[in-house]
Amino acid sequence: GGEGSMLDNTALFFGSASSAFHLSRNYPLLLFGGKNMGFKHGHYLKYGEGNDKNQATSGISNDSGWRAEMRYTELPLSNLYLTMLHKLGVEANSFGGSTETLREV
């Protein structure tokens, strides 16, 4: 038995290894399922400040962006991983240097 569908009791995470210019910032990510695990769905989340136009380059204005400084503040992806661990019942205090979780997830 169990309550709900298999997807309600399973978390599926999909992401890309890079966003643009092979930079490790502004990743496109999808999180499915996990309704019975406490995940909140049905909305789009964008973290960071200053990237109001959602450009994939996250503040990079030319093709040598890997040398340019970031002009926007972003949250580390490890905050999401720590949030996912907590939803899965893992009592971790940190993950990859992150100690904060994302309430909106």
N, C-alpha and C positions, 0 to 999 in steps of 0.2 A: 503494500500500500504506500501511503504517503499522500500528501496534499498537493494538488496542482499537477501540472505537466512536468515532463522531464526537464524542459527548458526553465521552468520556474525554480527548479532545484539544481541547476547547473549554471556556471558562469563561463561564458565564452569571450575571450579577449583577442582582438585582431589589431595589428598595427604595422607600420612600415618601419624599415630600418633607417630611413632618412626622409626629410621633407622636401628640401630643395637645396641644390648645390652640395649635396651630401653632408649637410650640417646636422648636428644632433640637437635640434631645437624645432619647436612648432610641429610636432608629429601629428599626423592624422591617425586617430585611434577610435576603435569601436568596442563597446562592451555590451554584450547581449545576455539576457536571462538573469537568473539569480534573484527573481522577485521574492521567493521565500527565504532568501538569505539576507534580505535587507537592502539589496541594491535598488536605487531609484532610477527609473528609466522614463523614456518619453520626452526627453529634452536634449538640447544641444548645449554643451558647455565649452567655453573658451576662456582659458586662464591667461593672465598676464595683463599688463597695462600698456597703453599706447599703441597697440596693434589693432586699432578700431576697424580697419578695412579688411582684416583677416588675411592679409597677403601671406602666401606660403613662405616667403623669404624672411619673415619675422624681422623686418627692419633693415634688411640688406638691399641696397639699391643698385648694385652692379654685379657683374659675374665674377668678381674677385671677392665675394662676400665672406669667404672663409678667413680673409685677412682683416676684414672690417670689424669694428666693435659693435656689439649689440646695442641698439637704442631703446630696447624694450625690456621690461622686467617680466620674467617668466618663472613659473613654479617648476621645481624638479619633477621629472616623471616618477621618481621613486616615491613621491607622496601618494600617487595613485596605487603603486604596488603595495605600499604599506596599508592603504585603505582596503585593498582587495584581500590582503592577508587577514585583517581584522574581521572582514565579512565572512571569511572562510573558517573563522574560529581560531586562528593562530594568534597567540598573545605575544606579539613582537613589539618591542619598544621603539625599534628603528629598522630601517631598511635602506641600504645604499646611501647612508648619510642623512636620510630624512627621518624626522621625528614627528612630523605633522601629517594628519589625514585630511581627506577632502570630504567635508560634510555633505556636499551636493551629490555625491556618488552614493 
